[in-house]
Amino acid sequence: MSASTLRIALVGNPNCGKTALFNQLTGGRQKVANYAGVTVERKEGRFTAPSGRVLQILDLPGTYSFEANSPDEQITRDVCAGTYPGEAAPDLIICVADATNLRLHLRFVLEVKRLGRPVVLALNMMDTARQRGIVIDVPELQRRLGLPVVETIAVKRGGAKALIERVDGEVPTAALAQPDDAASRADLHAQVREILTATVAMPRTTAVFDDALDRWALHPVFGLLILAVVMFLVFQAVYAAGKPMSDLIGGGFGWLGEHVAALMPAGPLQSLVTNGLFGGIGTVLGFLPVILVLFLFILILEESGYLPRAAFLLDRLMLSVGLTGRSFIPLLSSFACAIPGIMGTRSIQDPRDRLATILIAPLMTCSARLPVYALLIGAFIPIRYVFGVFNLQGIVLFLLYLAGILGAMAVGWVMKHIRRDKSEHALMMELPSYRMPKLRDVAIGLYERGAIFLKRLTGVILGLTVLMWFISTFPSPPAGATGPAINYSFAGYIGRGLQYIFAPIGFNWQISLALIPAFAARETAVAALATVYLVGGEAGGGLGHALAGQISLASALSLLVWFAYAPQCMSTLAVIRRETNSWRNVAISFGYMFGMAYAASFIVYQVARVLS
């Protein structure tokens, strides 16, 4: 490392604002890779300080303590200590701490100091601390810690300039390295209490308010009831607010497609534009409001501080079915997408617990399933109100999410009884204070989810939709053909071949064919069905109308159950391979999910046929 380059490690507890500060300092000048031999991401950014010195910042995984043993937390410990192979020791460590919760964060700050390396403390979220009436004597805190302390507000770009000026100047003197044993660790708790007493004044009202809410929110019985009611109301709101907007967008694309078709001469190009693009892509895009409304409520619950409490509520239940308490956060992430959820299992210490969580994460209902659910529910479930209040369509959507959760718990229970190790690991997690969600943060979260959806729509979904149009259009029917033209296309032949496999669970050849592109992206099933039915001339009244006229309610219910459990995501299987470094685990995941989906769909289809 040259004298003109300062190598800085950025560390802190999870959710302390460390990554927000990293993004603020480095901007777009970041490089993301993996540490050698493991799947933990290595995020590095660099920029030139006013003095001309290059600051190279390494954003290390969050950890509560250097005593932890999960893969990502081990890397944080070893890199800071300068013992990680192939990674140079940092010249300086910036330790980020949440000013609203110093009681939990100071212990880790003292652990970092004991390494004997130069340290600067970034006291983050100072604006929130002041709003809550928390008074921190920063000069006294700096004196007692023996470390430079800089106030920052990462989410508002506050304090970054002061932090850069501090690290760009003279590197602080390192404290003497101290032994790490049981006696010294016990001494850390005493030091934290002493420092807090001398430097932090907490308002009584904040603690009283949080405690009053937590008496109900964390109650082992009433807390679970509250959680169930909250999630039930969220799904009611999804249909109350999202469905009208989806219908408006879908109708708009249908109207636009008709007018464009009238302006173009008949032929393959007209068919591609109207049936492939407006019909296929437009149908999928129509479900964007449903996805955004769902994530709006999830983001509000997350920003308010309620979702972390749901982790504690479900911890005991998860332990009973063989999952560690630390599985909750990766599984919660999987409701957006299984890929970040699987990657989030790196924080789980026990390899068996981690593998179990990886294998069941795809059963969580991700956002890619929503267009399929919304299509089938809208086509087959009538708009009725139970007890005059609750939307029946919202109830069905809630039950589908519940089916994914119960399926995951059942698989976890089976794994618990198959493996030899029956040990249980308790969940250690910081509970943030309740707070009003910030409009800006919620808006950014919605923008990111919408951008991801649109990126998939204009990428893989668009490509697969055009491919579906092509195989549904060509080759042309032979002379004297009496059936629909699509029956003689590539799609017709492939679909009828697949129907032999899926007929026992009620799928016609069009649905069987749509499962192929849906393996690359679940949402593509909607675009594929729209394209096939439009090319076949059977979707004049919209895709939902066409499905209602072509398949039975039993087949629709079977298809809903199929998408709840089936391994319809190639990217997820690829991430399982990368995270476990095993094709065997990929085969296990695909095999058990396919078998589970087929068996459940078969039962639902046969029972529904008898009852109807």
C-alpha positions in Angstrom: 0.0 0.0 0.0 1.5 3.3 -1.0 1.9 6.2 1.4 -0.6 8.2 -0.7 -3.3 5.6 -0.2 -5.1 5.0 3.1 -6.8 1.6 3.5 -9.9 1.9 5.7 -12.2 -0.9 7.0 -15.8 0.1 7.7 -17.4 -2.0 10.4 -20.5 -1.9 12.7 -23.5 -3.8 14.0 -26.2 -4.7 11.4 -28.7 -1.9 10.7 -26.4 0.8 12.1 -26.3 2.8 8.7 -22.9 1.5 7.8 -23.7 0.7 4.2 -25.6 4.0 3.7 -22.5 5.8 4.9 -20.3 3.6 2.6 -22.5 4.6 -0.4 -22.4 8.2 0.6 -18.6 8.3 0.9 -17.9 6.3 -2.3 -20.9 7.1 -4.5 -20.8 5.0 -7.7 -17.0 4.3 -7.3 -17.5 0.8 -5.9 -16.3 -2.7 -6.8 -18.2 -5.8 -5.7 -16.6 -9.3 -5.7 -16.4 -12.3 -3.5 -13.7 -13.1 -0.9 -11.5 -16.0 -2.1 -13.0 -19.4 -1.4 -16.3 -18.2 0.0 -19.5 -16.6 -1.2 -19.4 -13.5 1.1 -19.5 -10.3 -0.9 -16.4 -8.0 -0.8 -17.5 -4.4 -1.4 -14.7 -1.9 -1.9 -14.9 1.8 -2.9 -12.2 4.4 -3.4 -12.1 8.2 -3.9 -9.5 11.0 -3.7 -9.6 13.2 -0.6 -9.0 17.0 -0.7 -5.4 16.4 0.2 -4.9 14.2 -2.8 -4.6 11.0 -0.8 -6.6 8.1 -2.1 -9.0 6.6 0.4 -9.8 2.9 -0.2 -12.8 1.8 1.9 -13.8 -1.8 2.5 -17.4 -2.3 3.6 -17.2 -5.3 5.9 -20.3 -7.5 6.8 -22.2 -6.3 9.9 -21.6 -8.2 13.1 -22.6 -7.8 16.8 -19.4 -9.2 18.1 -16.0 -10.7 17.1 -17.1 -13.8 19.0 -19.5 -14.7 16.2 -18.8 -17.7 14.0 -20.9 -17.2 10.8 -18.9 -17.0 7.6 -19.5 -13.2 7.0 -18.8 -12.3 10.7 -15.6 -14.4 10.7 -14.3 -12.4 7.7 -15.0 -9.1 9.5 -13.1 -10.3 12.5 -10.1 -11.6 10.5 -9.8 -8.6 8.1 -9.9 -6.2 11.0 -7.2 -8.2 12.8 -5.1 -8.4 9.7 -5.2 -12.3 9.7 -7.4 -12.9 6.6 -5.3 -14.6 3.8 -4.6 -12.4 0.9 -6.2 -9.3 2.5 -3.8 -6.6 3.7 -4.5 -5.2 7.2 -6.4 -1.9 7.3 -4.5 1.3 8.1 -7.6 2.6 9.9 -10.9 1.2 11.1 -14.1 3.4 11.0 -16.6 1.9 13.5 -20.2 3.0 12.8 -22.5 3.1 15.8 -26.2 3.9 16.1 -26.5 6.9 18.4 -30.1 5.9 19.3 -28.9 2.6 20.7 -25.4 3.0 22.1 -26.2 0.5 24.9 -25.9 -2.3 22.3 -23.3 -0.8 20.0 -20.6 0.4 22.4 -19.5 -3.1 23.3 -18.5 -3.8 19.7 -16.7 -0.4 19.6 -14.6 -1.5 22.6 -13.9 -4.9 20.9 -12.6 -3.1 17.8 -10.5 -0.8 19.9 -8.9 -3.8 21.6 -7.4 -5.0 18.3 -4.8 -2.3 18.7 -5.4 -0.5 15.4 -6.2 3.2 14.7 -10.0 3.6 15.1 -12.5 6.4 14.4 -16.0 6.2 15.8 -18.8 7.5 13.4 -21.7 8.3 15.6 -24.6 7.8 13.1 -28.3 8.7 13.2 -27.6 11.7 15.4 -30.7 13.5 14.1 -33.0 10.7 15.1 -31.3 10.6 18.6 -32.0 14.3 19.1 -35.6 13.9 17.9 -36.1 11.3 20.6 -34.6 13.5 23.3 -31.4 11.4 23.6 -28.6 13.7 24.8 -25.0 12.5 24.1 -22.0 14.3 25.5 -19.8 13.7 22.5 -16.6 15.3 23.9 -16.9 13.2 27.1 -17.6 10.1 25.0 -14.5 10.8 23.0 -12.4 11.3 26.1 -13.6 8.1 27.8 -13.2 5.9 24.7 -9.9 7.5 23.7 -11.0 7.6 20.1 -11.9 10.4 17.7 -15.7 10.7 17.4 -17.5 12.2 14.4 -21.3 12.8 14.2 -22.9 11.5 11.0 -26.4 11.3 9.5 -25.8 8.8 6.6 -29.3 8.8 5.1 -29.3 12.6 4.9 -25.7 13.0 3.7 -24.7 14.6 6.9 -21.3 14.4 8.5 -19.5 12.8 5.6 -17.4 15.9 5.0 -16.3 16.0 8.6 -15.5 12.3 8.6 -13.4 12.6 5.4 -11.5 15.6 6.9 -10.9 13.6 10.1 -9.5 10.5 8.4 -7.7 12.6 5.7 -5.7 14.3 8.4 -3.4 12.6 10.9 -4.2 9.0 11.5 -5.2 8.5 15.1 -2.9 6.7 17.4 -3.7 3.0 17.9 -4.6 1.7 21.4 -2.5 -1.2 22.8 -3.8 -4.6 21.7 -5.5 -6.4 24.6 -6.1 -10.1 25.3 -9.5 -11.6 24.3 -10.5 -13.9 27.2 -13.6 -14.5 29.4 -12.4 -12.0 32.0 -11.7 -9.2 29.5 -15.1 -9.8 27.8 -16.9 -9.5 31.1 -14.9 -6.3 31.7 -16.3 -4.8 28.5 -19.9 -4.9 29.9 -18.7 -3.0 32.9 -17.0 -0.4 30.7 -20.1 0.1 28.6 -22.3 0.7 31.7 -19.7 3.2 33.0 -19.4 5.1 29.7 -23.2 5.2 29.2 -23.8 6.6 32.7 -21.3 9.4 32.1 -22.2 10.3 28.5 -25.8 9.4 27.6 -29.1 10.8 29.0 -32.1 8.8 27.8 -35.7 10.2 28.0 -38.0 8.1 30.0 -40.9 8.7 27.7 -39.4 6.8 24.7 -38.7 3.7 26.7 -42.2 3.8 28.3 -43.9 4.2 24.9 -41.9 1.3 23.3 -42.5 -0.9 26.4 -46.3 -0.2 26.3 -46.6 -1.2 22.7 -44.3 -4.3 23.1 -46.5 -5.7 25.9 -49.0 -6.4 23.2 -46.9 -6.7 20.1 -44.5 -9.2 21.7 -47.1 -11.2 23.7 -46.8 -14.9 22.8 -50.6 -15.1 22.1 -51.9 -11.6 21.4 -48.8 -10.8 19.5 -49.3 -13.6 17.0 -53.0 -12.6 16.6 -52.0 -9.0 16.0 -49.4 -10.2 13.3 -52.0 -12.4 11.6 -54.6 -9.5 11.6 -52.0 -7.1 10.2 -50.9 -9.4 7.4 -54.6 -10.3 6.6 -55.5 -6.6 6.3 -52.4 -6.0 4.1 -53.7 -8.5 1.6 -57.2 -7.0 1.7 -55.6 -3.6 0.9 -53.6 -5.1 -2.0 -56.9 -6.0 -3.8 -58.8 -2.9 -2.7 -56.1 -0.5 -3.9 -54.1 -2.4 -6.5 -56.7 -4.3 -8.5 -58.5 -1.2 -9.9 -55.2 0.3 -11.1 -54.2 -3.1 -12.6 -57.5 -3.3 -14.5 -57.0 0.3 -15.7 -53.5 -0.5 -17.1 -54.6 -3.8 -18.6 -57.6 -2.1 -20.3 -55.4 0.7 -21.6 -53.0 -1.7 -23.2 -55.9 -3.6 -24.8 -57.3 -0.4 -26.2 -53.9 0.7 -27.5 -53.2 -2.7 -29.1 -56.5 -2.5 -31.0 -55.8 0.9 -32.3 -52.2 0.0 -33.3 -53.5 -3.1 -35.1 -55.9 -1.0 -37.1 -53.1 1.2 -38.3 -50.9 -1.7 -39.4 -51.3 -4.1 -42.4 -52.2 -7.6 -41.5 -49.2 -9.9 -41.2 -46.6 -11.3 -38.9 -45.4 -7.8 -37.8 -48.9 -6.8 -36.7 -49.3 -10.1 -34.8 -45.9 -9.5 -33.1 -46.8 -6.0 -32.0 -50.4 -6.6 -30.9 -50.3 -10.2 -29.7 -46.7 -10.4 -28.5 -45.8 -6.9 -27.1 -49.2 -5.3 -26.2 -50.8 -8.6 -25.4 -48.0 -10.4 -23.6 -45.9 -7.5 -22.0 -49.0 -5.3 -21.4 -50.7 -8.1 -19.5 -47.7 -8.5 -17.1 -47.2 -4.8 -16.7 -50.8 -4.5 -15.6 -49.9 -6.3 -12.4 -47.3 -3.8 -11.3 -49.7 -1.8 -9.1 -50.6 -4.9 -7.1 -46.9 -5.6 -6.5 -46.2 -1.9 -5.5 -49.2 -1.8 -3.1 -48.0 -4.9 -1.4 -44.5 -3.6 -1.0 -45.8 -0.2 0.2 -47.3 -1.9 3.2 -44.3 -4.1 3.8 -41.9 -1.1 3.7 -44.2 0.8 6.1 -44.1 -2.1 8.6 -40.4 -2.4 8.2 -39.7 1.4 8.6 -42.0 1.5 11.7 -39.9 -1.0 13.5 -42.6 -3.7 13.6 -41.1 -6.4 11.3 -38.1 -7.1 13.6 -40.6 -7.8 16.3 -42.3 -10.3 14.1 -39.0 -12.2 14.1 -39.1 -12.7 17.8 -42.8 -13.7 17.7 -42.0 -16.4 15.2 -38.7 -17.5 16.7 -40.1 -20.1 19.0 -42.4 -21.5 16.3 -39.4 -21.7 13.9 -37.3 -23.5 16.4 -40.0 -26.1 16.8 -39.9 -27.0 13.1 -36.1 -27.2 13.0 -35.2 -23.7 11.9 -32.9 -21.3 13.7 -34.2 -18.0 14.9 -31.7 -16.3 12.5 -33.5 -17.9 9.6 -36.3 -15.4 9.9 -34.6 -12.4 8.2 -33.4 -14.4 5.1 -36.9 -15.9 4.8 -38.5 -12.5 5.2 -36.3 -11.2 2.4 -37.4 -14.1 0.3 -40.9 -12.6 0.1 -39.4 -10.0 -2.2 -37.1 -12.5 -4.0 -35.6 -15.8 -2.9 -32.1 -14.8 -4.3 -31.2 -12.1 -1.7 -32.9 -14.3 1.0 -30.6 -17.2 0.1 -27.6 -14.9 0.1 -28.7 -13.6 3.5 -28.2 -17.1 5.1 -24.5 -16.3 5.3 -25.2 -14.8 8.8 -26.3 -18.3 10.0 -23.5 -20.0 11.9 -24.5 -23.6 11.8 -24.0 -25.1 8.3 -27.0 -27.5 8.7 -29.3 -24.6 9.7 -28.0 -22.6 6.8 -28.6 -25.4 4.3 -32.1 -26.0 5.7 -32.9 -22.3 5.3 -31.5 -22.2 1.8 -33.6 -25.1 0.7 -36.9 -23.7 2.0 -36.4 -20.0 1.1 -37.8 -20.6 -2.4 -41.2 -21.6 -0.8 -41.7 -18.1 0.4 -44.1 -16.3 -1.9 -41.9 -13.9 -3.9 -43.2 -10.9 -5.9 -42.7 -12.8 -9.2 -45.6 -15.1 -8.2 -48.0 -12.2 -7.8 -48.9 -11.6 -11.5 -49.9 -15.3 -11.8 -51.9 -15.2 -8.5 -53.6 -11.9 -9.5 -54.5 -13.3 -12.9 -56.1 -16.5 -11.7 -57.8 -15.0 -8.7 -59.3 -12.3 -10.8 -60.5 -14.7 -13.4 -61.9 -17.4 -11.1 -62.6 -16.0 -7.7 -65.7 -13.7 -7.6 -65.7 -10.3 -6.1 -67.6 -11.1 -2.9 -67.3 -9.8 0.7 -67.2 -12.2 3.6 -69.2 -10.8 6.6 -69.8 -7.8 4.3 -66.3 -6.5 4.9 -63.5 -8.8 3.8 -62.8 -9.2 0.0 -62.8 -12.9 -0.9 -60.1 -12.4 -3.5 -57.9 -10.9 -0.8 -58.6 -13.8 1.5 -57.5 -16.3 -1.3 -54.2 -14.3 -1.8 -53.6 -14.4 2.0 -54.2 -18.2 2.0 -51.6 -18.6 -0.8 -49.0 -16.8 1.2 -49.9 -18.9 4.2 -49.6 -22.1 2.1 -46.0 -21.2 1.2 -45.2 -20.5 4.9 -46.8 -23.8 6.1 -45.1 -25.7 3.3 -41.7 -24.3 4.4 -42.4 -25.2 8.0 -43.4 -28.8 7.0 -40.2 -29.2 5.0 -38.2 -27.8 7.9 -39.8 -30.2 10.3 -38.9 -33.1 8.0 -35.3 -31.9 7.8 -35.1 -31.6 11.5 -36.0 -35.3 12.0 -33.7 -36.5 9.2 -30.5 -34.8 10.3 -28.7 -36.0 13.4 -28.0 -32.7 15.0 -31.1 -31.6 17.0 -29.5 -28.6 18.7 -31.4 -25.2 18.7 -29.9 -21.8 18.3 -31.6 -18.8 19.9 -32.1 -15.6 17.9 -30.1 -12.5 19.0 -31.3 -9.4 17.3 -31.6 -5.7 18.0 -35.1 -4.3 18.3 -35.3 -0.8 17.0 -37.5 1.8 18.6 -40.9 2.4 17.0 -40.9 5.3 14.6 -42.9 7.0 12.0 -41.9 5.8 8.5 -40.1 8.4 6.4 -41.8 9.1 3.2 -38.5 9.4 1.3 -37.3 6.0 2.4 -40.6 4.3 1.5 -40.6 6.1 -1.9 -37.0 5.0 -2.6 -37.9 1.4 -1.6 -41.0 1.4 -3.9 -38.9 2.9 -6.8 -36.3 0.1 -6.4 -38.9 -2.6 -6.5 -40.6 -1.1 -9.5 -37.3 -0.6 -11.3 -36.4 -4.3 -10.7 -39.8 -5.4 -12.1 -39.5 -3.1 -15.2 -35.9 -4.3 -15.7 -37.1 -7.9 -15.8 -40.0 -6.9 -18.0 -37.8 -5.3 -20.6 -35.2 -8.0 -20.4 -35.8 -11.7 -20.0 -39.6 -11.4 -20.0 -39.6 -9.4 -23.3 -37.2 -11.9 -24.9 -39.2 -14.9 -23.8 -42.5 -13.3 -24.9 -41.1 -12.7 -28.4 -39.9 -16.3 -28.5 -43.4 -17.5 -27.4 -45.0 -15.4 -30.2 -42.6 -17.0 -32.7 -43.2 -20.6 -31.7 -47.0 -19.9 -31.5 -47.0 -18.4 -35.0 -44.7 -20.6 -37.0 -44.9 -22.8 -38.9 -48.0 -21.9 -40.8 -50.8 -24.5 -41.0 -50.7 -26.9 -44.0 -53.1 -26.5 -46.9 -56.5 -27.9 -46.0 -56.0 -27.7 -42.2 -59.3 -27.5 -40.4 -58.1 -26.7 -36.8 -56.8 -23.5 -35.3 -53.5 -22.4 -36.8 -51.7 -22.5 -33.5 -52.4 -26.2 -33.2 -49.9 -26.7 -36.1 -47.2 -24.4 -34.7 -44.1 -25.4 -32.7 -46.0 -24.3 -29.5 -48.9 -26.6 -30.3 -46.7 -29.7 -30.8 -44.6 -28.9 -27.7 -47.6 -28.1 -25.5 -49.5 -31.3 -26.4 -46.4 -33.3 -25.7 -46.0 -31.8 -22.2 -49.7 -32.2 -21.5 -49.2 -36.0 -21.0 -47.2 -35.1 -17.9 -49.5 -32.4 -16.5 -52.9 -33.7 -17.5 -53.3 -35.5 -14.1 -53.2 -32.2 -12.4 -55.6 -30.5 -14.8 -53.3 -28.5 -17.0 -54.2 -28.1 -20.7 -51.5 -27.8 -23.4 -51.4 -24.0 -23.2 -50.6 -24.0 -19.5 -48.1 -26.9 -19.8 -46.3 -24.9 -22.5 -46.3 -21.7 -20.4 -44.4 -23.5 -17.6 -41.2 -23.6 -19.8 -40.6 -19.9 -20.1 -41.9 -19.5 -16.5 -38.8 -21.5 -15.4 -36.7 -18.5 -16.4 -39.0 -16.0 -14.8 -42.3 -16.8 -13.1 -44.1 -13.7 -14.4 -43.4 -14.9 -18.0 -46.2 -17.5 -17.5 -48.7 -14.6 -17.7 -47.1 -13.2 -20.9 -46.8 -16.7 -22.4 -50.5 -17.5 -21.8 -51.6 -14.1 -23.2 -49.5 -14.6 -26.3 -50.7 -18.2 -26.9 -54.3 -17.4 -26.4 -54.1 -14.1 -28.5 -52.4 -15.9 -31.4 -55.0 -18.6 -31.2 -57.7 -16.0 -31.4 -59.2 -17.0 -28.0 -58.5 -13.9 -25.8 -60.7 -11.3 -27.4 -62.2 -10.4 -24.0 -58.8 -10.5 -22.2 -56.7 -13.2 -20.8 -58.7 -13.7 -17.7 -61.9 -14.1 -19.7 -60.1 -16.6 -22.0 -58.9 -18.7 -19.1 -62.3 -18.7 -17.5 -63.7 -20.1 -20.7 -61.0 -22.7 -21.4 -60.2 -24.3 -18.0 -62.2 -25.3 -15.0 -62.0 -23.9 -11.4 -60.3 -27.1 -10.4 -57.5 -26.5 -12.9 -57.2 -22.9 -11.8 -56.8 -23.9 -8.1 -54.3 -26.6 -9.1 -52.3 -24.0 -11.0 -52.3 -21.7 -8.1 -51.0 -24.4 -5.8 -48.4 -25.4 -8.4 -46.9 -21.9 -8.4 -46.9 -21.8 -4.6 -44.5 -24.8 -4.4 -42.9 -25.5 -7.8 -39.2 -24.7 -8.6 -40.2 -22.2 -11.3 -37.0 -20.1 -11.1 -33.8 -20.9 -12.8 -31.9 -18.0 -11.1 -32.8 -19.3 -7.6 -31.3 -22.7 -8.4 -28.2 -21.1 -9.8 -27.8 -19.1 -6.5 -28.3 -22.3 -4.5 -25.4 -23.9 -6.5 -23.2 -20.8 -5.8 -24.0 -20.6 -2.1 -23.6 -24.3 -1.3 -21.1 -25.2 -4.0 -23.0 -28.4 -4.6 -25.1 -29.6 -7.6 -26.5 -32.3 -5.2 -28.2 -29.6 -3.2 -29.6 -28.1 -6.4 -31.0 -31.5 -7.4 -32.5 -31.9 -3.9 -34.1 -28.5 -4.1 -35.6 -29.0 -7.6 -36.7 -32.6 -6.8 -38.5 -32.0 -3.6 -40.2 -28.8 -4.8 -41.3 -30.4 -8.0 -42.6 -33.5 -6.2 -44.3 -31.4 -3.5 -46.0 -29.1 -6.2 -47.1 -32.0 -8.3 -48.6 -34.0 -5.3 -50.3 -30.9 -3.8 -51.7 -29.9 -7.2 -52.9 -33.4 -7.9 -54.8 -33.6 -4.6 -56.3 -30.1 -5.0 -57.4 -30.8 -8.6 -59.0 -34.2 -7.8 -60.7 -33.0 -4.7 -62.0 -29.8 -6.5 -63.3 -31.9 -9.4 -65.3 -34.1 -7.0 -66.7 -31.2 -5.0 -67.6 -29.2 -8.2 
